[in-house]
Amino acid sequence: MKKQIGVHFYINIVNFNSIITDEEEKTNKVTHSIHALDTFFASVEKYGKAVSKSLVVEKITGSRLHLYVTDDITDAYDTVKAVSAYAYKLARYINGDIPKYKSLKDFYINVGVAYGRFYEFEFKAKNYDELTTIGYAANFAAKLQALSGYNKLSISEDIFESLPSEEADEYTEIEEETIGKYNQERYYTIALSNIASGVDISEEDMKTAKEYANSDNLGDIDFAGVRVPLNFQTLSKTQCKELEGIPVFADVRDFTSQFAEDDSNLEEMAVKTQQILESMYLISTSHGGIHVQFQGDRELSLYHNIPGQTVNGMYKEEQKCFRSAVLASMRMIDAVKNYNVNIGVGEDFGRLFATKIGARGEKDNILLGETVIQADNMEDKKAAKNQIAITAEVYDGLKEEDAYLAEQFSKSGQFYIATIGYEQYKRNVSYKQQSTSTSQKNYNGAWGDLL
């Protein structure tokens, strides 16, 4: 783990979900949306690296690009402004000047920026490694991005205070209660069209993006179904998958507060971080799930249905994902307690699109669709510590697959909550089994299948 200080920022296509939905309704495909997403992020990545050697492209998560700049606050924010101004111009250019994207709804973006300390962490497992960042700057920047309006950029107060007075006058102060957990009371926002970037954006820069967009044909993109568990290693911009499944977001609560300000426990925390992430990764990959990516100290994994099919002359029933997703979430709740932390988990079920894009050799696993947005919301807004929050779609599927497991959840508004780990669930099953056996004066062997 390496301590860094600098600016962390997120560039997000705010309305990308509606772009996908609109194209899907019109064509029953999302070919143009995925292609345009790749063009946008690949071009921003390329431009950003040309602007600053201090800029690092961390990853793409859905419709959001994670970047950071390890520099002093003034120089780092100059890089952010240059890259953000380019991203804004590119978003407008994509629909207006690249013919193959004209059928899409216009892209609208927003940007969140924060300055401070964070930690670079390279997670390593057998045949797998992934860079992720953990810390205040990363978390606060993500929050500011979420708060920003369409085509707006929002910054933390310390960045605002570093600006020349004439530039600072262009920003609007916003008081916001929800950033109190970051020890902040306000942030500052500006229209991306008013950003004072010191770097010219030439017509040649736009033409470079168009050339990238035209480097392959839309007809080459295929969205196949799944017959076996999804393997991201086989995916690319042109080889994608359409499936029905459950994205599972598992977030470690209040983890960054355990890092000592003077870094006196950095070595200890590096080991602890590896162990926590590894425990979530191993549970996902060992119990029917597919690891998608880490997002700081949060894991996104996928559990999906496999349609019924005939194999070697024999018909195999459809494999459902509800039970395995919920049980894995319970296992995670128990596993991380060994490291004196807790998690909250969110899940939704529905149609998903999986692909692999990015300028760095199609390095980023991408999972898209309204289902991902809802699962994210379940984790972020509904699940407290040691809780699993699921939508009605997950609950209904779970009830059909395993009625007793569904009974562990209680309805809360339009969603369902369970505050339970796997060991407690096993005890509940054992108690239920004993009660049933006593009432029937025999052993009901079917209970053995519940675990």
C-alpha positions as CSV (number, residue, x, y, z in Angstrom):
1,M,0.0,0.0,0.0
2,K,1.3,3.4,-1.0
3,K,0.3,6.6,0.6
4,Q,-0.5,9.4,-1.9
5,I,-1.7,13.0,-1.7
6,G,-3.5,14.8,-4.5
7,V,-6.7,15.3,-6.3
8,H,-9.1,12.4,-6.8
9,F,-11.9,13.0,-9.4
10,Y,-14.7,11.1,-11.1
11,I,-16.2,11.8,-14.5
12,N,-19.6,10.3,-14.9
13,I,-22.2,10.1,-17.7
14,V,-25.1,11.1,-15.5
15,N,-27.9,9.9,-17.8
16,F,-26.2,6.8,-19.3
17,N,-28.8,4.5,-17.8
18,S,-31.6,6.3,-19.7
19,I,-29.4,6.3,-22.8
20,I,-29.2,2.5,-22.6
21,T,-32.9,2.1,-21.8
22,D,-33.9,4.4,-24.7
23,E,-31.8,2.4,-27.2
24,E,-33.0,-0.9,-25.8
25,E,-36.6,0.1,-26.2
26,K,-36.1,1.3,-29.8
27,T,-33.8,-1.5,-31.1
28,N,-33.8,-4.3,-28.4
29,K,-30.0,-3.8,-28.3
30,V,-27.5,-1.5,-26.6
31,T,-24.9,-1.6,-29.3
32,H,-24.5,2.1,-29.9
33,S,-24.5,2.9,-26.2
34,I,-21.6,0.5,-25.4
35,H,-19.6,1.6,-28.4
36,A,-20.1,5.3,-27.5
37,L,-19.1,4.6,-23.9
38,D,-15.9,3.0,-24.9
39,T,-15.1,5.9,-27.3
40,F,-15.8,8.5,-24.6
41,F,-13.7,6.9,-21.8
42,A,-10.9,5.7,-24.1
43,S,-10.6,9.3,-25.5
44,V,-10.7,10.9,-22.1
45,E,-8.0,8.5,-20.8
46,K,-5.7,9.2,-23.8
47,Y,-6.2,13.0,-23.6
48,G,-5.6,13.0,-19.8
49,K,-2.4,11.1,-20.0
50,A,-1.1,13.6,-22.7
51,V,-2.0,16.6,-20.4
52,S,-0.2,15.3,-17.3
53,K,2.2,12.5,-16.4
54,S,1.0,12.7,-12.9
55,L,-2.5,11.6,-13.8
56,V,-3.5,8.0,-13.1
57,V,-6.5,6.3,-14.7
58,E,-7.7,3.9,-12.0
59,K,-10.7,2.2,-13.5
60,I,-14.1,2.5,-15.1
61,T,-17.1,1.5,-13.0
62,G,-20.3,1.5,-15.0
63,S,-20.6,4.9,-16.5
64,R,-18.0,6.5,-14.3
65,L,-14.3,7.0,-14.8
66,H,-12.0,7.1,-11.7
67,L,-8.9,9.3,-12.0
68,Y,-6.4,10.9,-9.7
69,V,-3.5,13.3,-9.9
70,T,-0.6,13.1,-7.5
71,D,0.5,16.7,-7.4
72,D,0.1,19.9,-5.3
73,I,-3.4,21.2,-5.0
74,T,-3.0,24.0,-7.6
75,D,-1.3,22.0,-10.4
76,A,-3.4,18.9,-9.7
77,Y,-6.6,20.9,-10.1
78,D,-5.3,22.5,-13.3
79,T,-5.1,19.0,-14.7
80,V,-8.6,18.2,-13.5
81,K,-10.0,21.4,-15.2
82,A,-8.2,20.5,-18.5
83,V,-9.5,16.9,-18.6
84,S,-13.0,17.9,-17.4
85,A,-13.3,20.6,-20.1
86,Y,-12.2,18.1,-22.7
87,A,-14.7,15.5,-21.4
88,Y,-17.5,18.1,-21.6
89,K,-16.6,19.1,-25.2
90,L,-16.3,15.4,-26.2
91,A,-19.7,14.5,-24.7
92,R,-21.3,17.2,-26.9
93,Y,-19.2,16.2,-29.9
94,I,-20.2,12.5,-29.7
95,N,-23.8,13.0,-30.6
96,G,-23.5,16.0,-32.8
97,D,-20.4,15.1,-34.9
98,I,-20.0,11.3,-35.0
99,P,-22.7,10.0,-37.3
100,K,-22.9,6.5,-35.8
101,Y,-24.0,7.9,-32.4
102,K,-26.6,10.4,-33.7
103,S,-29.4,8.0,-32.8
104,L,-28.5,8.1,-29.1
105,K,-29.8,10.6,-26.6
106,D,-27.3,13.3,-25.7
107,F,-24.6,12.6,-23.2
108,Y,-24.7,14.7,-20.0
109,I,-21.8,14.4,-17.6
110,N,-20.8,15.6,-14.1
111,V,-17.6,15.7,-12.2
112,G,-16.7,15.5,-8.5
113,V,-13.3,16.5,-7.2
114,A,-11.6,16.3,-3.8
115,Y,-8.1,16.9,-2.5
116,G,-6.4,14.9,0.3
117,R,-4.7,11.7,1.3
118,F,-5.6,8.3,-0.1
119,Y,-3.9,5.0,-0.5
120,E,-3.0,3.1,-3.7
121,F,-3.5,-0.6,-3.1
122,E,-2.8,-3.4,-5.5
123,F,-5.0,-6.4,-4.7
124,K,-3.4,-9.7,-5.7
125,A,-4.9,-13.2,-5.9
126,K,-4.1,-16.3,-7.9
127,N,-4.0,-15.3,-11.6
128,Y,-5.7,-11.9,-10.7
129,D,-4.6,-8.4,-9.7
130,E,-6.4,-5.1,-9.5
131,L,-5.5,-1.6,-8.5
132,T,-7.9,0.2,-6.2
133,T,-7.6,3.4,-4.0
134,I,-8.9,3.8,-0.5
135,G,-9.2,7.0,1.5
136,Y,-10.9,10.3,2.2
137,A,-10.2,12.0,-1.1
138,A,-11.5,9.1,-3.2
139,N,-14.7,8.8,-1.1
140,F,-15.5,12.5,-0.9
141,A,-14.9,13.0,-4.6
142,A,-17.4,10.3,-5.4
143,K,-19.9,11.9,-3.1
144,L,-19.4,15.3,-4.8
145,Q,-19.9,13.7,-8.2
146,A,-23.1,12.2,-7.1
147,L,-24.3,15.6,-5.8
148,S,-23.4,17.5,-9.0
149,G,-26.0,18.5,-11.5
150,Y,-26.0,17.8,-15.2
151,N,-22.9,19.3,-16.9
152,K,-21.6,20.5,-13.5
153,L,-18.3,20.2,-11.7
154,S,-18.2,20.2,-7.9
155,I,-15.1,20.7,-5.7
156,S,-14.2,20.5,-2.0
157,E,-13.7,23.6,0.0
158,D,-10.0,23.4,0.2
159,I,-9.7,23.3,-3.6
160,F,-12.0,26.3,-3.8
161,E,-9.9,28.3,-1.3
162,S,-6.8,27.7,-3.4
163,L,-8.4,29.4,-6.4
164,P,-7.6,33.0,-7.5
165,S,-10.4,35.3,-6.4
166,E,-11.5,36.1,-9.9
167,E,-11.8,32.4,-10.7
168,A,-13.5,31.6,-7.4
169,D,-16.2,34.1,-8.2
170,E,-17.5,31.8,-11.0
171,Y,-18.4,29.0,-8.5
172,T,-21.6,28.7,-6.5
173,E,-21.5,27.7,-2.8
174,I,-23.8,24.9,-1.8
175,E,-24.5,24.0,1.8
176,E,-25.1,20.3,2.1
177,E,-26.0,18.3,5.3
178,T,-25.1,14.9,3.8
179,I,-21.4,15.7,3.6
180,G,-21.2,16.1,7.4
181,K,-19.6,12.6,7.6
182,Y,-16.7,14.0,5.7
183,N,-16.4,16.8,8.2
184,Q,-17.6,19.3,5.5
185,E,-20.6,21.6,5.5
186,R,-20.4,23.0,1.9
187,Y,-19.0,22.4,-1.5
188,Y,-18.7,24.6,-4.6
189,T,-20.0,24.0,-8.1
190,I,-19.6,25.4,-11.6
191,A,-21.0,24.7,-15.0
192,L,-18.5,22.7,-17.1
193,S,-18.9,25.3,-19.9
194,N,-17.4,27.9,-17.6
195,I,-14.3,26.0,-16.6
196,A,-11.2,28.1,-16.9
197,S,-8.9,25.5,-18.5
198,G,-5.4,26.6,-19.4
199,V,-5.1,23.9,-22.1
200,D,-6.4,24.4,-25.6
201,I,-8.7,21.7,-27.0
202,S,-8.1,21.6,-30.7
203,E,-10.2,20.3,-33.5
204,E,-7.5,17.7,-34.0
205,D,-8.3,16.4,-30.5
206,M,-11.9,15.8,-31.5
207,K,-10.9,14.2,-34.8
208,T,-8.8,11.8,-32.9
209,A,-11.8,10.7,-30.9
210,K,-13.8,10.3,-34.2
211,E,-11.0,8.2,-35.7
212,Y,-11.1,5.9,-32.6
213,A,-14.9,5.7,-32.9
214,N,-14.6,4.6,-36.6
215,S,-11.8,2.1,-36.0
216,D,-14.3,-0.7,-35.7
217,N,-17.9,-1.3,-37.0
218,L,-21.1,-1.4,-34.9
219,G,-22.0,-4.6,-36.8
220,D,-19.0,-6.3,-35.1
221,I,-20.5,-6.0,-31.7
222,D,-22.4,-9.1,-30.5
223,F,-24.4,-9.4,-27.3
224,A,-24.7,-13.1,-26.8
225,G,-26.6,-14.9,-24.0
226,V,-25.0,-17.1,-21.4
227,R,-24.9,-20.9,-21.2
228,V,-22.2,-21.2,-18.6
229,P,-21.0,-18.8,-15.7
230,L,-19.8,-15.5,-17.1
231,N,-16.1,-15.1,-17.7
232,F,-15.0,-11.5,-18.2
233,Q,-11.7,-12.7,-19.6
234,T,-13.5,-13.8,-22.8
235,L,-15.3,-10.4,-23.2
236,S,-14.3,-7.3,-25.2
237,K,-15.8,-4.3,-26.7
238,T,-17.2,-6.4,-29.5
239,Q,-17.9,-9.6,-27.6
240,C,-20.5,-8.8,-24.9
241,K,-23.1,-10.6,-22.9
242,E,-26.7,-10.0,-22.1
243,L,-28.0,-11.9,-19.0
244,E,-30.3,-11.8,-16.0
245,G,-28.7,-11.6,-12.6
246,I,-28.0,-10.0,-9.3
247,P,-25.3,-7.4,-8.9
248,V,-24.1,-7.5,-5.2
249,F,-22.4,-4.5,-3.7
250,A,-20.7,-5.2,-0.4
251,D,-19.2,-2.0,1.2
252,V,-17.0,-1.9,4.3
253,R,-18.3,0.7,6.7
254,D,-16.1,3.4,8.2
255,F,-12.9,1.6,7.1
256,T,-10.8,4.6,6.2
257,S,-11.2,6.0,9.8
258,Q,-9.0,3.1,11.0
259,F,-6.0,4.6,9.1
260,A,-3.8,6.6,11.5
261,E,-3.2,10.2,10.4
262,D,0.5,9.9,10.9
263,D,0.6,6.6,8.9
264,S,1.9,4.8,12.0
265,N,-0.3,1.8,11.3
266,L,0.1,1.8,7.5
267,E,1.9,-1.5,7.3
268,E,-0.7,-3.1,9.5
269,M,-3.6,-1.6,7.5
270,A,-2.0,-2.8,4.2
271,V,-2.2,-6.4,5.5
272,K,-5.7,-5.9,6.8
273,T,-6.9,-4.4,3.6
274,Q,-5.5,-7.3,1.6
275,Q,-7.2,-9.7,4.0
276,I,-10.6,-8.0,3.9
277,L,-10.7,-7.7,0.1
278,E,-9.4,-11.3,-0.3
279,S,-12.1,-12.6,2.0
280,M,-14.9,-10.9,0.0
281,Y,-13.2,-12.0,-3.3
282,L,-12.9,-15.7,-2.2
283,I,-16.5,-15.8,-1.0
284,S,-17.8,-14.4,-4.2
285,T,-15.7,-16.7,-6.4
286,S,-16.2,-19.8,-4.3
287,H,-20.0,-19.6,-3.9
288,G,-21.4,-19.1,-7.3
289,G,-20.5,-15.5,-7.9
290,I,-18.2,-13.7,-10.4
291,H,-16.0,-10.9,-9.1
292,V,-16.5,-7.8,-11.2
293,Q,-14.2,-5.2,-9.5
294,F,-13.3,-3.5,-6.2
295,Q,-14.4,0.1,-5.8
296,G,-12.1,1.3,-3.0
297,D,-13.1,-0.8,0.0
298,R,-16.3,-2.1,-1.7
299,E,-16.7,-5.2,-3.9
300,L,-19.1,-5.6,-6.8
301,S,-19.8,-9.2,-7.7
302,L,-22.3,-10.9,-10.0
303,Y,-24.7,-13.8,-9.6
304,H,-26.7,-14.7,-12.6
305,N,-29.2,-17.2,-13.9
306,I,-28.2,-19.9,-16.5
307,P,-31.1,-20.7,-18.8
308,G,-32.4,-24.2,-19.1
309,Q,-30.7,-26.1,-22.0
310,T,-30.1,-29.5,-23.5
311,V,-26.5,-30.8,-22.9
312,N,-25.4,-34.1,-24.5
313,G,-29.0,-35.1,-25.1
314,M,-30.2,-34.3,-21.6
315,Y,-32.2,-31.3,-20.5
316,K,-30.7,-29.3,-17.6
317,E,-33.1,-27.1,-15.6
318,E,-32.5,-23.3,-15.4
319,Q,-30.1,-22.4,-12.6
320,K,-31.4,-19.6,-10.4
321,C,-29.1,-17.1,-8.7
322,F,-31.2,-15.8,-5.8
323,R,-30.2,-18.2,-3.1
324,S,-26.5,-18.2,-3.9
325,A,-26.3,-14.4,-3.9
326,V,-28.0,-14.0,-0.5
327,L,-26.1,-16.8,1.2
328,A,-22.8,-15.4,-0.1
329,S,-23.8,-12.0,1.3
330,M,-24.4,-13.6,4.7
331,R,-21.0,-15.3,4.5
332,M,-19.3,-11.9,3.8
333,I,-21.0,-10.3,6.8
334,D,-19.5,-13.0,9.0
335,A,-16.1,-13.1,7.3
336,V,-15.2,-9.4,7.7
337,K,-16.1,-9.3,11.4
338,N,-12.8,-11.1,12.0
339,Y,-11.0,-7.9,11.0
340,N,-13.1,-5.6,13.3
341,V,-15.1,-4.1,10.4
342,N,-18.7,-4.4,9.2
343,I,-20.3,-4.3,5.8
344,G,-23.6,-3.3,4.2
345,V,-24.8,-5.2,1.2
346,G,-27.2,-4.2,-1.6
347,E,-28.8,-6.4,-4.3
348,D,-31.3,-6.1,-7.2
349,F,-32.3,-8.5,-10.0
350,G,-32.9,-7.9,-13.6
351,R,-31.5,-7.5,-17.1
352,L,-27.7,-6.8,-17.3
353,F,-25.1,-6.2,-20.0
354,A,-21.5,-7.2,-19.4
355,T,-18.5,-6.1,-21.4
356,K,-14.8,-5.1,-21.1
357,I,-13.6,-1.7,-22.3
358,G,-11.0,1.0,-21.8
359,A,-8.0,2.5,-23.5
360,R,-5.6,0.3,-21.4
361,G,-6.1,-2.9,-23.4
362,E,-9.8,-3.4,-22.5
363,K,-8.8,-3.8,-18.9
364,D,-12.0,-2.8,-17.1
365,N,-14.9,-5.2,-16.4
366,I,-18.1,-3.4,-17.0
367,L,-21.6,-4.3,-15.8
368,L,-24.4,-2.0,-17.0
369,G,-28.1,-1.6,-16.6
370,E,-30.9,-0.2,-14.4
371,T,-30.3,-3.3,-12.2
372,V,-26.8,-2.1,-11.3
373,I,-28.1,1.3,-10.3
374,Q,-30.8,-0.2,-8.0
375,A,-28.3,-2.6,-6.4
376,D,-25.9,0.3,-5.7
377,N,-28.8,2.3,-4.2
378,M,-29.8,-0.6,-2.0
379,E,-26.2,-0.8,-0.5
380,D,-25.7,3.0,-0.3
381,K,-29.1,4.2,0.9
382,K,-30.8,1.2,2.6
383,A,-28.3,-1.2,4.1
384,A,-26.9,-0.4,7.6
385,K,-24.0,-2.3,9.2
386,N,-24.4,-6.1,9.0
387,Q,-27.5,-5.7,6.8
388,I,-28.5,-7.0,3.4
389,A,-30.9,-4.8,1.5
390,I,-32.7,-6.3,-1.5
391,T,-35.4,-5.2,-3.9
392,A,-38.8,-6.8,-4.3
393,E,-37.5,-8.5,-7.5
394,V,-34.8,-10.3,-5.5
395,Y,-37.2,-11.1,-2.7
396,D,-39.8,-12.6,-5.0
397,G,-37.2,-14.8,-6.8
398,L,-35.7,-15.9,-3.4
399,K,-39.1,-16.7,-2.0
400,E,-39.8,-19.0,-5.0
401,E,-36.3,-20.6,-4.8
402,D,-36.0,-20.9,-1.0
403,A,-39.0,-19.8,1.1
404,Y,-37.3,-20.2,4.4
405,L,-34.3,-18.1,3.4
406,A,-36.7,-15.4,2.2
407,E,-38.3,-15.4,5.7
408,Q,-35.1,-13.9,7.1
409,F,-36.0,-10.6,5.4
410,S,-38.5,-8.0,6.7
411,K,-40.3,-5.6,4.4
412,S,-39.3,-1.9,4.8
413,G,-41.2,0.3,2.4
414,Q,-40.6,-1.0,-1.1
415,F,-37.6,-3.2,-0.3
416,Y,-36.5,-5.9,2.2
417,I,-33.9,-6.0,4.9
418,A,-32.1,-8.8,6.7
419,T,-29.7,-8.2,9.6
420,I,-28.1,-11.6,9.8
421,G,-24.8,-13.4,9.0
422,Y,-24.4,-17.0,7.7
423,E,-23.7,-18.6,11.1
424,Q,-26.8,-17.1,12.6
425,Y,-28.8,-18.3,9.6
426,K,-27.4,-21.8,10.1
427,R,-28.6,-21.7,13.7
428,N,-32.0,-20.6,12.6
429,V,-32.2,-23.5,10.2
430,S,-31.1,-25.9,12.9
431,Y,-33.7,-24.6,15.3
432,K,-36.4,-24.8,12.6
433,Q,-35.3,-28.3,11.7
434,Q,-35.5,-29.4,15.3
435,S,-38.9,-27.8,15.8
436,T,-40.2,-29.5,12.6
437,S,-38.8,-32.8,13.6
438,T,-40.3,-32.6,17.1
439,S,-43.7,-31.7,15.8
440,Q,-43.6,-34.5,13.2
441,K,-41.7,-36.9,15.5
442,N,-39.2,-37.6,12.8
443,Y,-36.3,-36.0,11.0
444,N,-37.1,-34.0,7.9
445,G,-34.1,-34.6,5.7
446,A,-35.1,-31.8,3.3
447,W,-33.7,-29.2,5.8
448,G,-30.2,-30.3,4.9
449,D,-30.6,-28.7,1.5
450,L,-31.1,-25.2,3.1
451,L,-27.4,-24.7,3.8
